[in-house]
Amino acid sequence: MNAIAPPKRAGLLMRLLRDPAAAVALGFVVLMVLAALLAPWIAPTDPFDNDLSLSMKPPGTPGLPLGADAQGRDLVTRMLFGLRASLLMGFVATAAGGVVGVLLGFLAAFYQRWLDGPIMRLMDMMLSFPAILVGLAIAAIFGPGISSVILALAIATVPLMARIARGSALVTMRLDYIEAARAIGMTDARLIWRHLAPNCLSAIFVFTTLRFGQVILLGSALSFLGLGAQPPMAELGAMASEGRNFLFFAPHVAVIPCIGIFAIVLAFNLLGDTLRDALDPRLRF
């Protein structure tokens, strides 16, 4: 008996584009990813070049559409490279934590008798530690830096992804074709790879999209606290932290990076919500 076929990519894309909010969110995400990838080529200046004569120039200054920071660095360039660092941090942390979490969740569901209790109790224990606290602990051990933030966020993602993968796998394993595959002697590894994993991808993909926005927000918060990217590296949370001392006479230095963080998180949340609706067969008609 064949596994349930996933929704066609073209149909999924059309459902996304029919929703105005989702279409705008998808377009914004694509634009941000392209801007981050092309930052070294499209940035007007070097992100580390400073000119103190331009210090804290307001937005709209000739040659400085978004103004300059306290060191006289062009905020357009800093935003492009800050976006690059934030998206890279979010992607690596979400991907690493997601792969480990999904694997643990599948193992807990598939070998429920032996592994479910130990794995899920470990996940519950990990969930009891907030990501900020994990970041503080890792920074204390390895020192502050973007690598420490990525490690902390990946660790915080593992138990959440494991719970999603386990729940989806438990539902899928009750379906008839799983029993049929076992009856014909299919190996556990092949059963997980060919039948279990593809039918859990929808829930995992939706949660990953939502989690990506959360990871960027948490990573920016850790950088704002001084645990993440260190000066002079451009990262949105660190840029907001650098500008907080100038809120009364140059608010744009902090406000523009904060708007960038808000827009990215909102776009991924809107995209995740729409994907959840589009991939739910009960909401297709």
N, C-alpha and C positions, 0 to 999 in steps of 0.2 A: 504494500500500500504506500503510495507516494506521500511525502511530506506536504504540508500546506504550502502553497506557492506564495512567496512574498508579493506585495503589491508592485505593479510595474512602475519603473522609474519615471516614465513619461507621465503616467496617470498621477503619480505622487507630485511631480513638479507642477502639473496643471492645477491640482487642488491647492498647492501653495500659492500659485500666482493668482488664483481666483480670490484669495483673501487679501484685501489691500494692505492690512497691517503686516501680514506675513511676507508679501511681495516687497514691501519697503524694507523690512528687517533682513530678508535674504539679500536684497541689493546692497544694503549697507554692510552686511557681513562680507560679501564678495569684494566690495570696494575697500574695506579695511584690510582684508587679507592681501589684496593686490598692492595697496599702499605700503604695507609692512614689508612685503617681499621686494618691492622696487625702491625702498627707502634710500639705499646708497646711490641710486641713479637719479631719482627725482627730487631729492632734498636740495634746496637752493644753496645751502652752505654746509660746512663740516659741523657735526654736532658738538665738537669740542672747541671750535673757534670762538673766542670771546672778544668783545670790544666794549670796554667800560664806558666809552662815551655814549653808548646806546643803552646803558643799564636801565631796565624797567620802562622802556619806551612803551607807550600804550598801543593797543591794536589800531590799525589804520595808518600808522606811521609809514611814510614812503619806504618801500623795500621790506617792510615788516608787517605783513597783513595781520598777524596775531600778536604783534608786539615782541618784546624781548624780556629775558629774565634778569635777575640781579647781576649776572656776569656779562650781560650784553649779548647773550646767545639768542639766535633767531628761534622763536617758539614754534614756527612751522616745522623747522628741521628737528627740533627737540621732540615735538609731538610725533613725527613720523618714526623716529628711532625709539621713542618711548613706547609707541604702539607695537613696534617690532619686538621689543623685549617682553612686553606684557603678553602678547599673543603666543610667543615662543614659550614663555613660562607656563601659560595656561595649557597649551597643547601637550608639552612634555609631561607635566604633572598629571593631567587627565588621562593621557594615553598610558603612562606607566602604571598609575593607580588602577585604571580601568582593566588593563590586561590581567594584573594580579588578582583583582577583586572578582572578575568574571570567572577566572579559573577556579578560585576557591569556592565561589558560589555553585558552579557546576559540580565540583567534586562533592560538596556538602549535600547537594540534591541527589546526585546519582548514587553515591555510596552512603545513603542516609543512615543506615544502621551503624556504620563504624565512624564516619567522619562528620556527620551533621552536628552532633553535640559539641565536640572539641572545636571545630572551625567556627561555628556561630557564637560560642561563648567567647572565643578570642575576639571575634568581630564586635560583640557587645562591649567587651572591655576597651577596645580601641575607640569605640564611639563615645565612651565616657570622657575622653580627653578632647577638648576643643582644639580646632586647628591652630588658633593663636597660641595656645599653651604648647602644642607640639612644636610650633615654629620657634618659640622662646627656648625650649629645651635643645633643639637641634642647633640653633645659633650659639647657645652656650657651649656646645660640644665642638662644633666645627667652625664657629665664627660666623658673623653675618655675611650675607652674600646671596646672589640670586640662586646659586646651587642649593643652599640651605633651604630657601623658600620652596624650591621645586620639590625637594625631598620631603619637606613637611606637608605640602599639599598633596603629594602622591600618597603618603601614608594616610592622610585624612580621607582620601577618596576610596581607598581599598575597602573598608567595611561597608560603606554606602553602596558601592557597586556590587559587592558580594551579596548583599541582601536582595537587591533588585534581580541579579542573575539567579539566585536560589529560588526566589518566589516564582519567577517566570518558568524556570526549569521544572519545578514541582508540578505546575499546571500542565506543561507540555508532556511530561512523563506519564500522565494519566490517559493520554490519547491512545487510540487503538493501534495506530501504526507503530508506536514504540514497542508495544507488546508483540506485534507481528515481526518486527525486526529482530527482537530477542529470540523469538521462536525459530527463526531460520538460522540462528547461530551467528549473528553479526557480532563482532568484537565490541567491547566497551568503547575503545578509542574511536572506532569508525561510527558507532552509534551516536556518540557525543558530537563528532565533527560533522557528520552528514545529515543528522536529523534533529538533534537537540539544539545545537547552536544556531542553525539558520532560523528556527522558529522562535528563538528568544531574542533575535537581533532587534526587532522593532522596539521592544521595551527598553533594551540596553541603549539603543541609538538615541531614543528620546531623552532618556535620563542623562546620557553623556552630553547632549546639547545643552540641557539645563545646567548640568554640573560645570560645564566649561565657563559659563558666566559667573557662577559662584566662585570658581577657582580664581578667576581674574580679580574679582572683588576682594577675596581673602588675600591673594598675593599682593595686591595694591595696599591693603591695610597693613600687611607685614612690612612692606617697603616704607610705608608712611611712618611706621614706628622705628625705622632704622635697621631692620633685620634683613632687608632684601638688598636690592641693587644699591651699590655705594657710589658716591660722587667720584668722578664726573659722569658716570654712566646715566643715560637717559632711560627712565622707566616712569610710567604715569604716576604711580603711588609716590615714588621718591620725588618727582617733580612737584606734586602737590605739597609734600612735606617741606620742600625747600621754599615754596612760595607762601607758607602760612605766616611767616614773619612780616610779610609786606601786605597783608590783607587790607589795611586801612588806607594805604596810598598807592598800591599797585595790585589790586585784587586779581587782575587777569592772570598773574603768574601762577596762582593756585587754582583759580576757578576754571581755566581752560582745560588743564589735565583732569580735573574732577568731572567736567562735562564729558570728556572723552571716555572716562571710566563708566559713567552713567549710561552713555549711549551704547557702548559695547555690551554691557550687561543686559540692558533693556532689549537690544536686538536679539541676543541669544535666548533670552527668556520668551520673547514673542515667537521666535522660530521654534523653540522647543514645544511651546503650547500648541502651535499649529500642527507640528509633526505628530504630536500625540493624538490630536483629533483626526488627522489624515490617515494615520496608521491603525486607528481603532475601527474594526469592521462594523461596529454598532452605530457609528456616526457617519457612515459613507453615503447614506441615502436620506 
